[in-house]
Amino acid sequence: MNKKKEIVIGVTGGISAYKACELVRSLARKGYGVTVLMSAEAKHFVGPLTFRTLSGRPVISDMFSEDVAWNPCHVAVAEKADIVVVVPATAHTIAKLAQGQCDDIISCVVMATKAKVIVCPAMNDNMYAHPAMRENMKKIAGFGYTIIEPIKGELACGKVGLGHLAGINTILKAIEKSLK
Ligand SMILES: Cc1cc2nc3c(=O)[nH]c(=O)nc-3n(C[C@H](O)[C@H](O)[C@H](O)COP(=O)(O)O)c2cc1C
């Protein structure tokens, strides 16, 4: 029997964090092993209990928690992963990834993994167009990360612009294609 593929989903603090719930549910239903990591800010948008229930696994947010079974957990998670997907990826987290900063579970796992990394940005259109973001996107693409570009759509501020998270089906297809 094929080994169950291990998918790590890193959820950061954007308004579209709730859409990651649907993604996690679909992946778990398809039989993948799904481990959800959350930034501290992501927990303002969705409760870890939701992801825990949908994935059937504990959510990792605090790297320093004694409840976390693996030690050091970010390395164990990074090594176990067949793919790491940051969805949604905030401007803040993308900037950290571009600079190689490691101050939370998501940035540490992305740096520590040898698995494929998919980044799904979602933010205000002006943030997405900012030269700093353009530079950061170029950098992370240069690291070999796959970027699933946001689409034009309704943004948290109510206006329509380029920064809306790509469709969950698009992200799902990209994950499955990368796992082949
Ligand atoms: C209501 C609200 C919605 C937000 N939505 C986004 C977003 O969609 N994208 C983004 O890049 N930042 C967004 N932010 C700002 C981030 O939450 C903030 O930059 C945070 O520091 C991100 O932290 P993290 O990347 O560690 O999760 C939002 C903030 C608030 C208050």
The ligand as a MOL file (V3000), in Angstrom:
LIG
                    3D

  0  0  0     0  0            999 V3000
M  V30 BEGIN CTAB
M  V30 COUNTS 31 33 0 0 0
M  V30 BEGIN ATOM
M  V30 1 C -9.4510 42.1980 9.8890 0
M  V30 2 C -8.0380 41.9970 9.3830 0
M  V30 3 C -7.8570 41.3570 8.1820 0
M  V30 4 C -6.5540 41.1760 7.6960 0
M  V30 5 N -6.3930 40.5280 6.5010 0
M  V30 6 C -5.1530 40.3990 5.9950 0
M  V30 7 C -4.9650 39.7700 4.7450 0
M  V30 8 O -5.9100 39.2900 4.1020 0
M  V30 9 N -3.6890 39.6840 4.2690 0
M  V30 10 C -2.6090 40.1940 4.9320 0
M  V30 11 O -1.4980 40.1140 4.4180 0
M  V30 12 N -2.7620 40.7730 6.1490 0
M  V30 13 C -3.9990 40.8770 6.6850 0
M  V30 14 N -4.1550 41.4750 7.9210 0
M  V30 15 C -2.9570 41.9170 8.6630 0
M  V30 16 C -2.2750 40.7180 9.3570 0
M  V30 17 O -3.1760 40.1000 10.2590 0
M  V30 18 C -1.0000 41.1790 10.1030 0
M  V30 19 O -0.0550 41.6490 9.1720 0
M  V30 20 C -0.4000 40.0760 10.9470 0
M  V30 21 O 0.7540 40.5860 11.6000 0
M  V30 22 C -0.0070 38.8540 10.1320 0
M  V30 23 O 0.6870 37.9420 10.9400 0
M  V30 24 P 1.1360 36.5030 10.4450 0
M  V30 25 O 1.6800 36.6600 9.0620 0
M  V30 26 O 2.1970 36.0840 11.4120 0
M  V30 27 O -0.0460 35.6060 10.5180 0
M  V30 28 C -5.4360 41.6420 8.4330 0
M  V30 29 C -5.6370 42.2780 9.6590 0
M  V30 30 C -6.9290 42.4460 10.1230 0
M  V30 31 C -7.1250 43.1420 11.4580 0
M  V30 END ATOM
M  V30 BEGIN BOND
M  V30 1 1 1 2
M  V30 2 1 2 3
M  V30 3 2 2 30
M  V30 4 2 3 4
M  V30 5 1 4 5
M  V30 6 1 4 28
M  V30 7 2 5 6
M  V30 8 1 6 7
M  V30 9 1 6 13
M  V30 10 2 7 8
M  V30 11 1 7 9
M  V30 12 1 9 10
M  V30 13 2 10 11
M  V30 14 1 10 12
M  V30 15 2 12 13
M  V30 16 1 13 14
M  V30 17 1 14 15
M  V30 18 1 14 28
M  V30 19 1 15 16
M  V30 20 1 16 17
M  V30 21 1 16 18
M  V30 22 1 18 19
M  V30 23 1 18 20
M  V30 24 1 20 21
M  V30 25 1 20 22
M  V30 26 1 22 23
M  V30 27 1 23 24
M  V30 28 2 24 25
M  V30 29 1 24 26
M  V30 30 1 24 27
M  V30 31 2 28 29
M  V30 32 1 29 30
M  V30 33 1 30 31
M  V30 END BOND
M  V30 END CTAB
M  END
